């Protein structure tokens, strides 16, 4: 729950930042936006910051949605307890996926017996 709260706090802060940048952009369009030194800031300087912030917001929203969707699923459990590692190894070989992307070091040592399996292994 802690990491979800942190993500939501980040999301709120980023939404606030985007709103502030949108306000700054509107002010810059009318020529009313100045920096800390009192110089007028052109809209061309503010717009890229706004675009980057919007992109970060989009990514963060997606990250929050994925985390929310997957929080009830234990992704590692079925891989360890219910799937024959030979099937996973054969799939990795067929699709040219490094086995290290699927199994961590401890699982690699635990399933060392499954590594020499053939490409066309069927259960």
C-alpha positions in Angstrom: 0.0 0.0 0.0 2.9 2.3 0.7 4.2 2.4 -2.9 0.7 3.0 -4.2 0.3 6.0 -1.8 3.7 7.4 -3.1 2.6 7.0 -6.7 -0.7 8.8 -5.9 1.2 11.6 -4.2 3.5 11.9 -7.3 0.4 12.0 -9.5 -1.2 14.8 -7.5 2.0 16.8 -7.6 2.4 16.3 -11.3 -1.2 17.3 -12.0 -0.6 20.5 -9.9 2.6 21.1 -11.9 0.7 20.7 -15.3 -2.0 23.1 -14.1 0.6 25.7 -13.1 2.4 25.3 -16.4 -0.9 25.7 -18.3 -1.6 28.9 -16.4 2.0 30.1 -17.2 1.5 29.2 -20.8 -1.7 31.3 -21.0 0.0 34.2 -19.3 3.0 33.9 -21.7 0.6 34.0 -24.7 -0.7 37.3 -23.5 2.8 38.6 -22.6 2.0 38.7 -18.8 4.4 36.0 -17.7 7.7 37.1 -16.2 10.5 35.1 -14.6 12.1 35.8 -11.1 14.2 38.7 -12.6 11.1 40.4 -14.0 11.9 39.5 -17.7 8.9 38.6 -19.9 9.1 34.9 -20.8 8.0 34.0 -24.3 5.5 31.2 -24.8 8.2 29.2 -26.8 10.0 28.7 -23.5 7.0 27.6 -21.5 5.3 25.3 -24.1 8.1 22.6 -24.1 8.0 22.4 -20.3 4.3 21.9 -20.5 4.5 19.2 -23.1 7.2 17.3 -21.1 5.1 17.6 -18.0 2.0 16.3 -19.8 4.0 13.3 -21.2 5.3 12.5 -17.7 1.7 12.7 -16.4 0.5 10.4 -19.1 3.3 7.8 -18.2 2.6 8.1 -14.5 -1.2 7.6 -15.0 -0.4 4.4 -17.0 2.0 3.2 -14.3 -0.7 3.8 -11.6 -3.3 1.9 -13.6 -1.0 -1.0 -14.2 0.0 -1.2 -10.6 -3.7 -1.1 -9.6 -4.6 -3.8 -12.0 -1.8 -6.1 -11.0 -1.9 -5.7 -7.2 -4.2 -8.7 -6.8 -2.0 -10.9 -9.0 1.1 -12.7 -7.7 3.1 -12.8 -10.9 5.9 -14.9 -9.6 3.9 -17.6 -7.8 2.5 -19.3 -10.8 5.8 -19.2 -12.6 7.4 -21.1 -9.7 4.7 -23.3 -8.4 2.4 -24.2 -11.2 4.3 -24.1 -14.5 6.8 -26.7 -15.5 10.1 -24.8 -16.0 10.8 -26.9 -19.1 7.9 -25.3 -20.9 9.2 -21.8 -20.0 12.7 -22.7 -21.1 11.5 -24.1 -24.4 9.4 -21.0 -25.0 12.3 -18.8 -24.3 14.5 -20.7 -26.7 11.8 -20.7 -29.4 11.3 -16.9 -29.1 14.9 -16.0 -28.5 14.2 -14.5 -25.1 17.1 -14.7 -22.6 16.1 -17.0 -19.8 17.5 -14.5 -17.3 14.6 -12.1 -18.2 12.1 -14.7 -16.9 13.9 -16.5 -14.1 16.0 -14.7 -11.4 19.4 -16.2 -10.2 17.9 -18.3 -7.5 15.3 -19.8 -9.8 18.0 -20.5 -12.5 19.9 -22.5 -9.9 16.7 -24.2 -8.7 15.7 -25.2 -12.2 19.1 -26.0 -13.6 17.8 -29.4 -14.6 15.3 -27.8 -17.0 17.8 -25.8 -19.0 19.0 -28.4 -21.5 15.4 -29.0 -22.8 14.8 -29.1 -26.5 13.1 -26.3 -28.5 10.1 -28.3 -29.4 9.4 -29.6 -25.8 5.7 -30.6 -25.2 4.3 -31.5 -21.8 
